[in-house]
Amino acid sequence: MTDIAQRVDMHSHFYGGGLLETLMSRTERPYLRTREDGALMMVAMNGEFEFTDHYHDYRVGLNLMKASGLTHRLLTFPGALGVELLPANEIAEAISTYNSFLAQLTGETDGALIGLAGVPLADMDLACAEVIRIRRDLGLPGIILPSNYFNSLTEADALRPLLQAANEYGCHIMLHPGLKVDEDLPPRPADNVQYRLSAVELQSSASQIALTVILSDMLEEFPNITFQVVNLGGTLPFIFERIESIARHRSPDEPFPTDRLRRLWYDCASLGPRALEAAVQLYGADRLMLGSDYPIFKDDPYAHALVPANLSQADKEQIPWKTAHGLFTKLDALRQTKLHGS
């Protein structure tokens, strides 16, 4: 990525790179099946959806991306699918193959497609070794992790060895909705499932994980890790004043550290201009990035969220690419320093 103005989508997912064949061979969730009418269906943890070419053919997404004016896109391992939670002897090789494909894809697309890798979380030693390979050998910017590991400090502690390994070469980590290894699916809401799960509960979850990171010592213990919280940090831009009020009235000697929220990065995936305006007020534009959640959502985040937003021209120039550019520049510098021992 150069210093020339760009439009960078920092939140999308990719199910190709060999995963298609892996999922076709499975008979338990997650797996692919062919419907009677010939449509390919993904049987996922929370339901079933049609598995179109958008999910696994990077060329389809790349053409749509270029047509809308997006210049770069961050493809991520499909974290919410739960593939990385499977027994390592079943999935580690497939994940490694996928990660190598992502690195190859970056070169083949002249950097237009950038990748966040997956790691086999059921075997922590293998996961640690893979994150080192991802950064040291493949040069990918980082990994995606299931956010349920960050619902509390105790749960996050289970990933401490992985975070230590990620910190070695510098690593970008997207905290994305997803289960932990051996975690059961939560009970489904009694009604209006898509709205309660995919909007209300998801946004609340994003807020919880941001709190876990900023209210812990992770930012100090792992200074070479950059954490990305999806969907503008959930409900935080709308409830932080209540959080500050709670601290002011119930623990006046320990004010809520709102400023630490500015030490994370956020994308605007699947959200719009009003939410983006609130997020800029809380985090600052230099912590915000475009995000689409493609192929689940197909809106162009630049046209859909940024253009209609009531923001300054400087903010509208920062969010499309400058934040992401600064992030990748920092990560590359950390990696180069480690590689060359200086």
Buried (B, 14 or more C-beta within 10 A) or exposed (E): BEEEEBBBBBBBBBBBBBBBEBBEEBEEBBBBBEEEEEEBBBBBEBEEEEBEEBBBBBEBBBEBBEEBEBBBBBBBBBBBBBBBBBEBEEBBEBBBBBBBBBBEBBEEBEBBBBBBBBBBBBBBEBBBBBBBBBBEEBBBBBBBBBBBBBBBBEBBEEBEEBBBBBBBBBBBBBBBBBBBBEBEEEEEEEEEEEEBBBEEBBBEBBBBBBBBBBEBEBBEEBEBBBBBBBBBBBBBBBBBEEBBEEBEEEEEEEEBEBEBBEBBBBBBBBBBBEBBBBBBEBBBBBBBBBBBBBBBBEBBBBEBBBEEBEBEEEBBEBBBBBBBBEBBEBBBEBBEEBEEEE
